[in-house]
Amino acid sequence: MPRITPRNRAVRELRGLHLYHAGWSNCSMRVRMTLEEKNLQWVSHHLNTRIGEHITPEYFGINPNGLVPTLVHDGEVWIESCDIIRYLDDLYPEPPLTPANGEQIAELAQWLSLASAIHVTAVKTYIYATRPHDKRGKTRDELERYRSLQTNEELLAFHARSSSEDGISEADRTTAENLLHDAFEMLNTRLRQHRWLVGDDFTLADITWVPLHYTLERAGFSFAPHEHVTTWAGNAAARPSFQKAVAQWFDGPREA
């Protein structure tokens, strides 16, 4: 569901590129990196999700899942980070972040699909289970407000579990960790003989997975078994887009 019609009519008046995002959100990092790789001018609407700035009728009227990021381009609203970055690459093709080869395009799509598939069950679960500021889940007031606005059953179930007295269970954390190791071993296998995930050039596949590495490493996930992933992540971190879109935003908001 990449493009939607927002209930919040105010955003339909926005012109240019406007990004609703959070500094530490790995999904937001993807979009910021793409914007920086394209050298595009954009307007920042930073939301501190740690204190619930996104849990409002106004924001749910823009993004029906209450998630970041959301891109508004000339009044049109785009959600889901992988859909947003593909949209930006199609609209602004230089420099290209999608390979021209048909087989490689399909491979790129598989990497984006895998990242989306493990987002809640692995990435979000592991981070909420391990990072101190996420272990508490939502407060009772935040949870009540969230339930009054949210209709996505998977997200409702996740936040009910993470905000319960017991929080994320050890079994769920272990499952998440195993899923992550399986996924990153797939990257590791590819990266044994390649600098980037698809073809010979930096693409949307790398932009999709580098933020996952960055946030998971800071949540305590061990990449020791995946040595080639570590090298790849270092190569990506040397890019100006990473420094501007990931490193500079992680600990707090920076204006774009």
C-alpha positions in Angstrom: 0.0 0.0 0.0 2.6 2.6 -1.1 0.3 5.6 -1.9 -2.7 6.5 0.2 -5.4 9.1 0.5 -4.9 10.7 3.9 -7.8 11.6 6.2 -5.8 14.6 7.4 -6.5 17.1 4.6 -3.9 19.6 5.7 -1.1 17.6 4.2 -2.6 17.7 0.8 -1.6 21.4 0.7 2.1 20.7 1.2 4.4 21.3 -1.8 7.8 19.7 -2.3 9.2 16.8 -0.4 8.1 16.5 3.3 9.3 13.6 5.5 7.6 12.6 8.7 10.3 10.6 10.5 12.1 9.7 13.7 15.9 10.0 14.2 16.5 6.4 15.5 13.9 4.7 13.3 15.7 2.3 10.9 12.9 2.7 8.4 13.3 6.5 8.5 17.0 6.0 7.9 16.3 4.3 4.6 14.4 7.2 3.3 16.8 9.8 4.6 19.7 8.0 3.0 17.9 7.8 -0.4 17.1 11.6 -0.2 20.8 12.3 0.5 22.1 9.9 -2.2 19.9 11.9 -4.6 20.9 15.2 -3.2 17.3 16.2 -2.8 15.9 19.1 -0.7 13.3 18.0 1.8 11.4 19.4 4.7 11.8 17.6 8.1 8.8 16.8 10.3 10.6 15.1 13.1 8.5 13.0 15.6 9.9 11.8 18.9 8.3 8.4 18.9 9.9 7.6 22.3 7.5 10.0 23.9 4.6 9.2 21.7 4.5 12.3 19.4 3.2 10.1 16.7 0.2 8.8 18.7 -2.2 11.6 17.7 -5.3 11.8 15.6 -3.5 14.3 13.4 -0.6 11.9 12.5 -2.9 8.8 12.2 -4.8 10.9 9.7 -1.6 11.1 7.6 -0.4 7.5 8.2 -3.2 5.1 9.1 -0.7 2.8 10.9 0.8 5.6 12.9 4.3 4.6 11.8 7.3 6.5 10.5 8.3 7.4 7.9 5.7 9.0 5.8 6.6 11.0 2.7 4.4 13.7 1.4 5.2 14.9 -2.1 3.2 17.7 -3.5 0.2 16.7 -1.4 0.4 13.0 -2.2 1.1 10.6 0.7 3.4 7.6 0.5 3.9 5.1 3.4 6.1 2.0 3.9 9.8 2.8 3.7 10.6 0.3 1.0 7.8 1.6 -1.2 8.9 5.2 -0.6 12.6 4.6 -1.6 11.5 2.9 -4.8 9.2 5.7 -5.6 12.0 8.2 -5.0 14.4 6.3 -7.2 11.8 6.0 -10.0 11.0 9.8 -9.8 14.6 10.9 -9.5 16.6 8.4 -11.4 20.1 10.0 -11.0 22.2 8.7 -9.5 20.5 5.3 -10.1 19.9 3.1 -7.0 18.2 0.3 -9.0 20.2 -1.9 -11.4 19.3 -2.0 -15.0 19.6 -5.8 -15.3 16.3 -7.6 -15.0 17.6 -10.4 -13.0 19.3 -8.0 -10.6 16.1 -6.0 -10.3 14.3 -9.2 -9.1 17.1 -9.8 -6.7 16.8 -6.3 -5.3 13.1 -6.8 -4.8 13.8 -10.0 -2.8 16.1 -8.2 -0.4 13.5 -5.5 0.2 10.8 -8.1 0.6 12.8 -10.0 3.2 13.5 -6.9 5.2 9.8 -6.1 5.3 8.9 -9.6 6.2 11.1 -9.7 9.4 10.4 -6.2 10.5 7.9 -7.0 13.4 8.7 -10.6 14.2 12.5 -10.1 14.3 13.8 -6.5 14.2 11.1 -4.8 16.2 10.8 -7.7 18.7 14.6 -7.9 19.3 15.0 -4.1 19.8 12.1 -3.9 22.2 13.4 -6.9 24.1 16.9 -5.6 24.5 17.1 -1.8 24.5 16.4 -0.3 28.0 14.2 2.6 26.8 12.1 0.2 24.7 11.7 -2.6 27.3 9.0 -0.7 29.1 6.8 -0.6 26.0 4.1 2.0 26.1 2.7 3.5 29.2 -1.0 2.8 30.1 -2.0 6.2 28.8 0.0 5.8 25.6 -1.4 2.3 25.1 -5.0 3.5 25.5 -4.5 6.4 23.0 -2.7 3.9 20.7 -5.6 1.4 20.8 -8.1 4.2 20.1 -6.3 5.1 16.9 -4.7 1.9 15.6 -6.5 -0.6 13.4 -3.6 -2.8 12.3 -4.0 -6.1 14.2 -0.3 -7.1 14.0 0.8 -3.8 15.5 -1.9 -3.9 18.2 -0.9 -7.4 19.2 2.8 -6.5 19.3 2.3 -3.4 21.5 0.0 -5.2 23.8 2.6 -7.9 24.3 5.6 -5.5 24.6 3.6 -3.3 27.1 2.4 -6.1 29.2 3.8 -6.7 32.7 6.2 -9.4 31.4 7.1 -7.6 28.2 8.7 -9.5 25.3 9.1 -13.1 26.3 12.5 -14.8 26.3 11.1 -17.3 23.8 10.1 -14.4 21.4 13.4 -12.8 21.8 15.2 -16.0 21.0 13.0 -16.6 17.9 13.7 -13.0 16.8 17.5 -13.5 17.3 17.5 -16.7 15.3 15.5 -15.1 12.4 18.0 -12.2 12.3 21.0 -14.5 12.2 19.4 -16.5 9.4 18.8 -13.3 7.4 22.2 -11.8 8.0 23.9 -15.1 7.1 22.1 -14.7 3.7 23.7 -11.3 3.4 27.0 -12.7 4.6 27.0 -15.4 1.9 26.4 -12.8 -0.8 29.0 -10.5 0.5 31.8 -13.1 0.6 32.7 -12.2 -2.9 30.9 -8.9 -3.5 31.2 -5.4 -2.1 27.4 -4.7 -2.3 24.2 -6.7 -2.1 23.1 -6.5 -5.7 25.4 -6.2 -8.7 28.6 -4.2 -8.4 27.0 -0.9 -7.2 25.4 0.5 -4.1 21.7 0.1 -4.4 18.4 0.3 -2.6 19.1 -3.1 -1.2 22.1 -1.8 0.7 20.1 1.3 1.8 17.4 -1.1 3.1 19.7 -3.3 5.2 22.4 -1.0 6.4 20.1 0.8 8.9 19.0 -2.6 10.3 22.7 -3.4 11.0 23.2 0.0 12.6 20.2 -0.2 15.0 20.6 -3.9 15.8 24.3 -3.5 16.6 23.4 -0.7 19.0 20.8 -2.9 20.6 23.4 -5.5 21.4 23.0 -7.9 18.5 26.2 -9.8 17.7 27.4 -9.7 14.1 30.5 -11.7 15.0 29.3 -14.8 13.0 28.8 -12.6 9.9 32.3 -11.1 9.2 31.5 -10.0 5.6 28.5 -8.1 6.8 30.7 -6.2 9.1 33.0 -5.2 6.3 30.1 -4.2 4.1 28.6 -2.1 6.9 31.9 -0.3 7.3 31.9 0.5 3.5 28.4 1.9 3.7 29.2 3.9 6.8 31.9 5.7 4.9 29.3 7.2 2.5 28.3 10.8 3.1 24.6 9.8 2.9 25.1 7.5 5.9 26.8 10.2 8.0 24.0 12.7 7.2 21.0 10.4 7.2 21.9 7.9 9.9 24.7 8.8 12.2 23.8 12.5 12.7 20.1 11.6 13.4 20.4 8.6 15.6 20.8 10.3 19.0 18.5 13.2 18.3 16.8 15.3 15.7 18.8 17.3 13.1 17.1 19.7 10.7 17.4 18.7 7.1 
